[in-house]
């Protein structure tokens, strides 16, 4: 990998203040996913965070200086005076809010650790909220309170609350269900496991209480400390924890406290009937010990996060400022879309796998066509071993798969990997067969591990042979952008096959497959071009066209399945159909598939590349959307308006990893 030099580690040096459709707050798994909508981001004291699927969450933060209390974040149903917001910014791993109140400055730092190589840190489903205050008068006292309620549980009123204190002195509230259903979801929220709010002792006085939101706020505003009453709980209550800080005599010193929030399940995933658990549990287990570990790791996690933030910005700036913004905005969305898990019975980390959810569409597990390959570019660029962890269960399952072609997914609804049947297959046969080869070679090239694929060569060759026989003039079926429906003789699917065969040839050294793949590419260009561009289907009129995005993966892998002349032809065509928000997916629709626009950009001239990237940036920053991480949007037409995405699908998906394809193509050239 080629990263730019590491500069200052201070997050403030990297802070990005462009507008986004939503800002990530606590994003660590498909179930810990709290966001701030754009239309509430200019007045965070009155804002409300939301789970990615649209459920409102209670997460309130108050500050108090001497006898004056102030609302810092999301203080609903209280009369506490709101602080004045002065800024909102983000990096790849943090979202930061700055407010003023009582003559002091408060900073709320929402930090979700992202660790490409430390799997204990990456797999721990917890996020930090650090509240800092500066400019406090000498001798003044400062108190900080945060509280949550049952909205985080996905179980409505069927919840119970517990308070505990860890060996390390952390104070912990735990919420869980009175009738939990393991491996079940309620509108995409986990219907089992624990929700955690915790505070570290950190030599600070800590108080806590269970009570209604107004009661907790009044107690804090009037006294600065809470009652420590935790024996009675009703589902409408809030769980509140407060820190008390004495300002040292020197004054004007920045003071800070940190809260932890988590959504954890010991039995996290059903892998063909066997329970899996978080990778971190091989190192530390039990909620109290996990919380202590999480707080003890805070400084190291933040140091790694600052370095990672710098690396992401540097990678993006190799292309443009717009591109850097796009990368920084989507990191947490991608790393929050999968979990690194190990067997619960053995805690054997050598059997680790990464399991990814097809968030906001089908909810499938490890979707082969629609999900995994579109996430791969970020891992190819910054975390190659995660590709192996994602591939492990896919390739192991392939060894048992009876058909000559690939399969669609490993389960119809996360977190249950129950397998696939040939009869239940979606009509994406060529797509899902081809991308297996793309992904295996991507891992091999990025990692240098030429041994990994060897146990699977037999089944991969079976899939390659299927593509040789069926992958050029493809029968009536869909690509992964299945909203356009199945049609025969799609040129894009022929490209899938061509690149798959050259990938398999590169993986194995079987040059005969490479030759067939390049022969397919020649035929596609000879028979798929009408006018000055490739059409959507062989034999289409010149009015038909399609974004030839598979060529982007070819470019990333350096396979040269298609040549520079073909890239240039398509780039020139893109220039004629690019508008403010990029390009439509093909001539028959008015929306763009944002996750695939960079795949077109990476094979384009610099001018066209920048226009396509500018289209993504324009959508993300146009101020017309309030959704967590949308990756589709309207490009042309009038209703819906270009630059909008009024849907609840295709949001918060880890397929935003596709944005990294330009950086990935630079990484191993």
C-alpha positions in Angstrom: 0.0 0.0 0.0 1.1 3.5 -0.7 -0.1 5.9 1.9 0.9 9.6 2.2 3.1 10.6 5.1 1.6 10.8 8.5 1.2 14.3 9.6 -0.2 15.8 12.8 -2.3 13.4 14.8 -4.7 15.9 16.2 -8.2 15.2 14.9 -8.9 18.9 14.7 -6.2 19.3 12.1 -8.3 17.0 9.8 -11.8 18.1 10.6 -14.1 18.3 7.6 -17.1 20.6 7.8 -18.9 19.8 4.5 -22.6 18.9 4.9 -23.7 15.3 4.7 -27.1 13.7 4.4 -26.5 12.3 7.9 -23.5 12.2 10.3 -22.4 9.0 11.9 -22.3 9.1 15.7 -21.9 5.6 17.1 -21.3 3.1 14.3 -19.8 -0.3 15.1 -22.1 -3.0 13.8 -25.4 -3.5 12.0 -27.0 -3.1 15.4 -24.9 -0.2 16.9 -25.7 2.4 14.3 -26.7 5.9 15.5 -26.9 8.8 13.1 -27.6 12.6 13.1 -29.8 13.8 10.2 -28.6 16.8 8.3 -31.8 18.8 8.9 -31.1 18.5 12.7 -27.4 19.1 12.6 -27.5 22.9 12.9 -29.1 22.8 16.3 -27.8 19.7 18.1 -29.3 20.6 21.5 -32.8 20.0 20.0 -31.8 17.2 17.6 -32.6 13.5 17.9 -30.3 10.8 16.8 -31.7 7.9 14.8 -31.0 4.3 14.2 -30.1 3.8 10.5 -33.5 2.3 9.7 -35.3 5.4 11.0 -36.1 4.7 14.7 -35.6 7.7 17.0 -33.1 7.1 19.8 -32.8 8.8 23.1 -29.3 9.9 23.8 -29.1 13.1 25.8 -26.1 15.1 27.0 -26.1 17.9 29.6 -23.4 20.1 31.0 -23.3 22.2 34.1 -21.0 25.0 35.3 -21.4 26.0 38.9 -25.2 26.4 39.1 -26.0 26.8 35.5 -27.1 23.8 33.5 -27.1 23.6 29.7 -28.4 21.1 27.1 -25.5 20.0 24.9 -27.2 17.3 22.7 -30.7 16.0 22.1 -32.4 17.2 25.3 -36.0 16.5 24.6 -38.8 17.1 27.1 -36.7 19.4 29.4 -36.6 23.1 30.2 -32.8 23.1 30.5 -31.2 26.1 28.6 -29.7 25.0 25.3 -26.1 25.7 24.6 -25.2 27.6 21.4 -23.7 25.4 18.7 -20.7 26.9 16.9 -19.5 24.0 14.7 -20.0 20.5 13.4 -17.2 18.5 11.7 -16.1 15.0 11.0 -13.2 12.8 10.1 -13.1 9.1 9.1 -13.6 8.0 12.6 -15.2 10.9 14.5 -18.0 13.4 14.5 -17.3 16.5 16.6 -19.7 19.2 17.8 -18.6 22.4 19.5 -21.0 24.6 21.6 -20.7 27.5 24.0 -22.5 28.0 27.3 -21.7 29.6 30.6 -18.7 31.3 29.2 -17.1 28.0 28.4 -16.7 25.9 25.3 -18.0 22.3 25.2 -16.8 19.8 22.6 -18.7 16.5 22.0 -16.5 13.9 20.3 -18.3 10.9 19.0 -15.6 8.4 18.2 -16.1 4.9 16.7 -12.8 3.0 16.5 -11.8 1.7 13.1 -9.0 -0.8 13.1 -7.9 -2.6 9.9 -5.6 -5.0 11.8 -6.5 -5.0 15.5 -9.5 -7.3 15.4 -10.1 -7.1 19.2 -10.6 -3.4 18.8 -12.5 -3.7 15.6 -14.9 -6.4 16.8 -15.8 -4.7 20.1 -19.3 -3.3 19.5 -18.8 -0.2 21.6 -18.3 3.5 20.7 -16.9 6.5 22.7 -18.5 9.8 23.5 -15.9 12.2 25.0 -17.2 15.6 26.3 -14.5 18.2 26.8 -14.9 21.7 28.3 -12.4 24.6 28.1 -12.4 28.2 29.2 -13.9 27.3 32.6 -13.4 30.0 35.3 -10.9 29.2 38.1 -12.5 27.3 40.9 -15.7 26.5 39.0 -17.2 23.1 39.2 -18.2 21.2 36.0 -20.7 18.3 35.7 -21.5 16.3 32.6 -24.5 13.9 32.3 -25.5 11.5 29.6 -28.6 9.3 29.5 -30.3 6.7 27.2 -33.5 4.7 27.3 -35.1 1.6 25.8 -35.3 3.0 22.3 -31.9 1.4 21.7 -33.1 -2.2 22.4 -35.5 -2.9 19.5 -37.8 -4.5 22.1 -40.2 -1.8 23.0 -41.4 -2.0 26.6 -40.3 -5.6 27.1 -37.1 -4.5 28.7 -35.4 -4.5 32.1 -32.5 -2.5 33.5 -29.6 -3.3 35.7 -26.8 -1.3 37.3 -23.4 -2.6 38.2 -19.9 -1.5 39.0 -16.9 -3.1 37.4 -13.6 -4.1 39.1 -12.0 -1.1 37.4 -14.6 1.2 38.9 -16.7 1.8 35.8 -20.4 2.4 36.4 -22.6 0.5 34.0 -26.2 0.5 33.0 -27.4 -2.6 31.1 -30.7 -2.8 29.2 -32.0 -6.1 27.8 -35.2 -7.8 26.9 -37.5 -9.7 29.3 -38.5 -11.9 26.3 -35.5 -11.9 24.0 -35.4 -13.8 20.8 -31.9 -14.9 19.9 -30.8 -14.1 16.3 -34.1 -12.1 15.7 -34.6 -8.5 14.5 -37.3 -6.0 15.0 -37.2 -3.6 12.1 -33.5 -4.3 11.7 -32.7 -3.7 15.4 -31.4 -6.6 17.5 -34.1 -8.2 19.5 -31.6 -9.9 21.8 -28.5 -9.0 23.7 -27.5 -6.0 25.9 -27.5 -2.2 25.4 -24.8 -0.6 27.5 -24.2 2.9 28.8 -21.1 3.2 31.0 -18.7 5.8 32.6 -15.1 5.2 33.6 -14.0 6.1 37.1 -10.9 7.9 35.8 -10.5 9.5 39.2 -13.7 11.4 38.7 -16.7 11.4 41.0 -19.6 9.6 39.3 -23.3 9.6 40.2 -26.3 7.9 38.5 -30.0 7.3 38.6 -33.0 5.8 36.9 -35.9 8.1 36.4 -38.0 9.9 33.9 -36.2 12.2 31.5 -37.6 15.4 33.1 -36.8 14.1 36.6 -33.2 13.2 35.7 -32.7 16.6 34.0 -34.2 18.5 37.0 -32.0 16.6 39.5 -28.9 17.3 37.4 -29.7 21.0 36.8 -30.4 21.7 40.4 -27.7 19.7 42.1 -25.1 18.6 39.5 -25.1 15.1 40.9 -27.7 12.3 40.7 -29.4 10.4 43.4 -27.9 6.9 42.8 -31.4 5.5 43.0 -31.5 2.5 40.7 -33.8 0.0 42.4 -36.9 0.9 40.4 -37.3 0.9 36.6 -40.2 1.2 34.2 -39.8 1.1 30.4 -40.4 4.8 30.1 -37.5 5.7 32.4 -34.1 7.0 31.3 -30.8 5.7 32.6 -28.5 8.6 33.5 -24.8 8.8 34.5 -23.0 12.0 35.5 -19.4 13.0 36.1 -18.4 15.7 38.6 -15.2 17.6 37.9 -13.4 20.2 40.1 -11.6 22.7 38.0 -8.0 23.1 39.2 -6.8 26.4 40.7 -4.9 27.2 37.5 -8.1 27.5 35.6 -8.6 27.6 31.8 -7.6 24.0 31.5 -9.5 21.6 29.2 -11.3 19.0 31.1 -12.8 15.9 29.6 -14.8 12.8 30.5 -15.8 9.8 28.4 -18.9 7.6 28.1 -19.2 4.3 26.4 -22.2 3.0 24.5 -22.5 -0.5 23.2 -24.9 -3.1 21.8 -23.5 -6.5 22.5 -24.6 -10.1 22.0 -22.7 -13.1 23.4 -24.4 -15.3 20.9 -24.0 -12.9 18.0 -24.5 -15.0 14.9 -26.0 -18.3 13.8 -23.5 -20.0 11.5 -25.3 -23.1 10.1 -26.6 -23.9 13.6 -23.4 -23.1 15.5 -23.3 -19.9 17.6 -20.5 -17.4 16.9 -19.4 -14.6 19.1 -17.3 -11.4 18.8 -13.6 -11.9 18.2 -12.8 -9.8 21.2 -14.2 -12.4 23.5 -11.1 -14.5 23.1 -9.3 -11.7 24.9 -11.9 -10.4 27.3 -15.5 -11.5 28.2 -18.3 -10.5 30.5 -19.8 -7.0 30.2 -18.0 -5.5 33.2 -14.6 -6.7 32.1 -15.3 -5.7 28.5 -16.2 -2.2 29.6 -13.0 -1.9 31.6 -11.0 -3.1 28.7 -12.7 -0.6 26.4 -12.0 2.3 28.6 -8.3 1.2 29.1 -7.9 1.0 25.4 -9.3 4.5 24.8 -5.9 6.3 24.4 -4.5 3.7 22.0 -7.7 3.5 20.0 -7.8 7.3 19.6 -4.1 7.3 18.6 -4.7 4.7 15.9 -7.9 6.6 14.9 -5.9 9.8 14.4 -3.4 8.0 12.2 -6.1 6.3 10.2 -7.9 9.6 9.7 -4.7 11.1 8.2 -4.1 8.1 6.0 -7.7 8.3 4.6 -7.4 12.0 3.9 -4.0 11.5 2.2 -5.3 8.6 0.0 -8.2 10.7 -1.1 -6.1 13.8 -1.8 -4.0 11.8 -4.3 -7.1 12.2 -6.5 -8.8 15.4 -5.3 -10.3 17.2 -2.3 -13.8 16.1 -3.4 -12.6 12.5 -3.4 -11.1 12.8 0.0 -14.4 14.1 1.4 -16.2 11.1 -0.1 -13.8 8.6 1.5 -13.8 10.3 4.9 -17.6 10.5 5.0 -18.2 6.7 4.5 -15.5 4.8 6.4 -17.7 4.1 9.5 -20.6 3.1 7.4 -18.5 0.4 5.8 -16.7 -0.9 8.9 -20.1 -0.9 10.7 -21.6 -3.2 8.2 -19.8 -6.4 9.2 -18.8 -8.2 12.4 -15.6 -10.2 13.0 -16.7 -13.4 14.8 -15.3 -16.7 16.2 -16.9 -19.9 17.4 -18.5 -19.4 20.8 -17.6 -22.8 22.1 -13.9 -22.7 21.4 -13.1 -19.0 21.0 -10.6 -20.1 18.4 -9.4 -17.0 16.6 -7.8 -19.1 13.8 -11.4 -19.8 12.7 -12.3 -16.1 12.5 -14.6 -14.9 9.8 -16.1 -11.5 8.9 -19.9 -11.6 8.3 -21.5 -8.8 6.4 -25.2 -7.7 6.2 -26.9 -6.5 3.1 -28.2 -3.5 5.0 -31.4 -1.7 3.9 -32.3 -4.0 1.0 -32.7 -7.7 1.4 -30.9 -8.1 4.7 -29.1 -11.2 3.2 -25.9 -12.6 4.7 -22.7 -12.4 2.7 -24.5 -11.6 -0.6 -22.1 -12.6 -3.4 -23.2 -10.4 -6.2 -24.8 -7.4 -4.6 -22.6 -6.9 -1.5 -19.2 -8.4 -1.1 -17.4 -7.3 -4.3 -18.7 -3.8 -3.9 -17.2 -3.5 -0.5 -13.8 -5.0 -1.5 -12.1 -1.9 -2.9 -11.6 -0.3 0.6 -10.2 -3.6 2.0 -8.0 -4.0 -1.1 -6.6 -0.6 -0.3 -6.3 -0.5 3.5 -7.1 -3.9 5.0 -6.4 -6.9 2.7 -6.8 -9.5 5.4 -10.5 -8.5 5.9 -11.1 -9.8 2.4 -9.8 -13.2 3.5 -12.1 -13.1 6.6 -15.1 -12.3 4.3 -14.2 -15.0 1.8 -13.6 -17.8 4.4 -17.3 -18.8 4.9 -18.1 -18.2 1.2 -15.4 -20.5 -0.1 -15.9 -23.1 2.6 -19.6 -23.2 1.6 -18.7 -23.4 -2.1 -17.0 -26.8 -1.4 -20.4 -28.2 -0.5 -22.4 -26.5 -3.3 -23.8 -28.9 -5.9 -24.4 -26.6 -8.9 -21.8 -25.8 -11.6 -22.5 -22.0 -11.0 -22.2 -19.9 -7.9 -24.7 -19.1 -5.2 -26.4 -15.8 -4.2 -25.8 -15.6 -0.5 -25.3 -17.6 2.7 -28.6 -16.7 4.3 -31.7 -14.8 3.6 -31.7 -12.7 6.8 -28.8 -11.6 9.0 -27.6 -12.8 11.5 -28.6 -16.3 10.3 -26.3 -18.1 7.8 -28.5 -21.0 6.9 -27.2 -21.6 3.4 -28.7 -21.5 -0.1 -30.5 -23.9 -2.3 -30.3 -24.1 -6.1 -34.1 -23.8 -6.3 -34.1 -20.6 -4.3 -31.5 -18.9 -6.4 -32.1 -15.4 -7.6 -31.5 -14.9 -11.4 -28.0 -13.5 -11.0 -26.2 -16.7 -12.0 -23.3 -15.3 -14.1 -22.8 -12.3 -11.8 -22.5 -14.3 -8.6 -20.4 -16.9 -10.3 -18.0 -14.4 -11.8 -17.3 -12.2 -8.8 -16.1 -15.2 -6.8 -13.0 -15.1 -9.1 -12.7 -11.3 -8.9 -12.6 -11.5 -5.1 -10.2 -14.4 -4.7 -7.7 -12.8 -7.0 -8.1 -9.4 -5.3 -7.1 -11.0 -2.0 -4.3 -12.9 -3.5 -2.8 -9.9 -5.2 -3.2 -7.5 -2.2 -1.9 -10.0 0.3 0.7 -11.8 -1.7 -0.7 -15.1 -0.3 -0.6 -17.6 -3.1 -1.5 -20.5 -0.9 -4.9 -19.3 0.2 -6.8 -20.3 -2.9 -5.3 -23.7 -3.4 -7.8 -25.7 -1.3 -10.6 -24.2 -3.4 -9.1 -24.5 -6.9 -11.4 -27.4 -7.8 -14.6 -25.6 -7.2 -13.3 -22.3 -8.6 -12.4 -24.2 -11.8 -15.8 -25.6 -12.0 -17.3 -22.1 -11.8 -14.8 -20.9 -14.4 -15.8 -23.7 -16.8 -19.4 -22.7 -16.4 -18.5 -19.1 -17.5 -16.5 -20.4 -20.5 -19.7 -22.2 -21.6 -22.3 -19.7 -20.5 -20.8 -16.4 -19.8 -20.6 -14.6 -23.1 -24.1 -14.5 -24.6 -25.9 -14.7 -21.3 -29.4 -16.1 -21.0 -32.3 -14.0 -19.6 -31.0 -12.9 -16.2 -30.1 -9.9 -14.1 -26.9 -8.3 -12.9 -26.5 -7.2 -9.3 -28.3 -4.0 -10.2 -31.4 -6.1 -10.4 -33.9 -3.3 -10.4 -33.5 -3.1 -14.2 -34.8 -6.7 -14.5 -33.5 -9.7 -16.4 -32.7 -9.4 -20.1 -30.7 -11.7 -22.4 -27.3 -10.9 -23.9 -26.3 -8.2 -21.4 -22.9 -6.8 -22.3 -22.1 -6.1 -18.7 -22.6 -9.7 -17.7 -20.3 -10.8 -20.6 -17.7 -8.4 -19.0 -18.2 -10.0 -15.7 -17.3 -13.4 -17.3 -14.3 -12.0 -19.2 -12.8 -10.5 -16.1 -13.6 -13.6 -14.0 -11.7 -15.8 -16.4 -8.6 -13.5 -16.5 -8.8 -13.4 -12.7 -8.9 -17.2 -12.4 -6.0 -17.4 -14.9 -4.0 -14.9 -12.7 -4.9 -16.8 -9.5 -3.8 -20.2 -10.8 -1.4 -19.5 -13.6 -3.7 -21.3 -16.1 -3.1 -19.1 -19.0 -5.8 -20.8 -21.1 -8.5 -19.2 -19.0 -6.8 -15.8 -19.3 -6.8 -16.2 -23.1 -10.5 -17.1 -23.1 -11.3 -14.0 -20.9 -9.4 -11.7 -23.3 -11.1 -13.3 -26.3 -14.5 -12.6 -24.6 -13.4 -9.0 -24.2 -12.5 -8.7 -27.9 -15.9 -10.0 -28.9 -17.7 -7.6 -26.5 -15.9 -4.7 -28.1 -16.5 -6.0 -31.6 -20.2 -6.9 -31.2 -21.3 -4.8 -28.3 -20.5 -1.3 -29.7 -23.0 0.7 -31.6 -22.0 4.2 -32.5 -19.3 5.4 -30.1 -20.1 3.3 -27.0 -21.1 -0.1 -25.7 -24.8 -0.8 -25.6 -26.7 -2.5 -22.7 -27.3 -5.6 -24.7 -25.7 -7.2 -27.8 -27.6 -6.0 -30.9 -29.2 -2.9 -29.2 -29.6 0.3 -31.2 -27.2 3.2 -30.6 -29.7 4.9 -28.2 -28.9 2.1 -25.7 -25.9 2.5 -23.4 -24.7 1.3 -20.0 -22.1 2.3 -17.5 -19.4 -0.4 -18.1 -18.5 -0.6 -14.4 -16.9 -4.1 -14.4 -14.0 -2.6 -16.2 -13.2 -0.7 -13.0 -12.5 -3.9 -11.1 -10.3 -5.0 -14.1 -8.4 -1.8 -13.7 -8.1 -2.1 -10.0 -6.6 -5.7 -10.3 -4.3 -4.7 -13.2 -5.6 -7.6 -15.3 -5.7 -5.7 -18.7 -8.7 -7.7 -19.8 -9.9 -4.6 -21.6 -7.4 -2.3 -23.2 -6.8 1.5 -22.9 -8.6 2.1 -26.2 -11.8 0.6 -24.8 -11.5 2.6 -21.6 -11.0 5.8 -23.6 -14.0 5.1 -25.8 -16.2 4.7 -22.7 -14.7 7.7 -21.0 -15.5 9.8 -24.0 -19.1 8.5 -23.9 -19.5 9.2 -20.2 -18.5 12.8 -20.9 -21.6 13.2 -23.1 -24.1 11.8 -20.4 -22.5 13.2 -17.2 -24.5 15.9 -15.4 -24.3 17.6 -12.0 -24.9 14.4 -10.1 -22.9 12.0 -12.2 -24.4 9.5 -14.7 -27.5 7.3 -14.7 -26.7 3.6 -14.4 -27.9 3.0 -18.0 -30.0 4.6 -20.7 -33.2 3.1 -19.3 -33.2 4.8 -15.9 -32.9 8.2 -14.4 -31.0 7.2 -11.2 -27.3 6.7 -10.6 -25.9 3.8 -8.7 -23.4 5.8 -6.7 -21.4 2.9 -5.5 -20.6 2.1 -9.1 -19.9 5.5 -10.4 -16.3 5.4 -9.2 -15.9 2.1 -11.1 -16.5 4.1 -14.2 -14.3 7.0 -13.0 -11.3 4.8 -12.5 -11.2 3.9 -16.2 -11.8 7.4 -17.4 -9.6 10.4 -18.3 -8.7 12.7 -15.5 -11.3 15.3 -16.7 -14.2 12.8 -16.8 -13.0 11.1 -13.6 -13.2 14.4 -11.8 -16.6 15.2 -13.2 -18.0 11.8 -12.0 -16.4 12.2 -8.6 -17.8 15.7 -8.5 -21.3 14.2 -9.1 -21.0 12.0 -6.0 -19.7 15.0 -4.0 -22.5 17.2 -5.2 -25.1 14.7 -4.1 -23.6 14.2 -0.6 -23.3 18.0 0.0 -26.4 19.4 -1.7 -28.4 19.7 1.5 -31.5 18.0 0.1 -31.3 14.6 1.8 -31.6 13.4 5.4 -30.6 9.7 5.2 -27.7 7.7 6.6 -25.2 7.0 3.9 -27.3 6.8 0.7 -25.5 5.2 -2.2 -28.2 5.6 -4.9 -29.8 8.9 -6.1 -31.6 10.5 -9.0 -29.4 12.1 -11.7 -31.9 13.2 -14.4 -35.6 13.9 -14.7 -37.7 16.2 -12.6 -39.8 14.0 -10.2 -38.1 13.0 -8.0 -35.6 15.9 -8.4 -32.0 15.2 -9.4 -29.8 15.1 -6.3 -32.4 13.5 -4.1 -33.1 9.9 -2.9 -36.5 9.8 -1.3 -36.3 6.0 -0.5 -35.4 4.1 2.6 -33.5 1.5 0.6 -29.9 1.6 -0.4 -28.7 3.5 2.6 -26.0 2.8 5.1 -24.7 -0.1 3.0 -21.1 -1.3 3.3 -21.1 -1.3 -0.5 -19.8 2.3 -0.1 -16.5 0.5 0.0 -16.7 0.9 -3.8 -15.8 4.5 -3.4 -12.2 3.4 -2.7 -11.6 1.9 -6.1 -9.6 4.8 -7.4 -7.4 4.7 -4.3 -7.2 0.9 -4.5 -6.1 1.1 -8.2 -3.2 3.3 -7.0 -2.2 1.0 -4.2 -0.6 -2.0 -6.0 0.4 -0.6 -9.4 
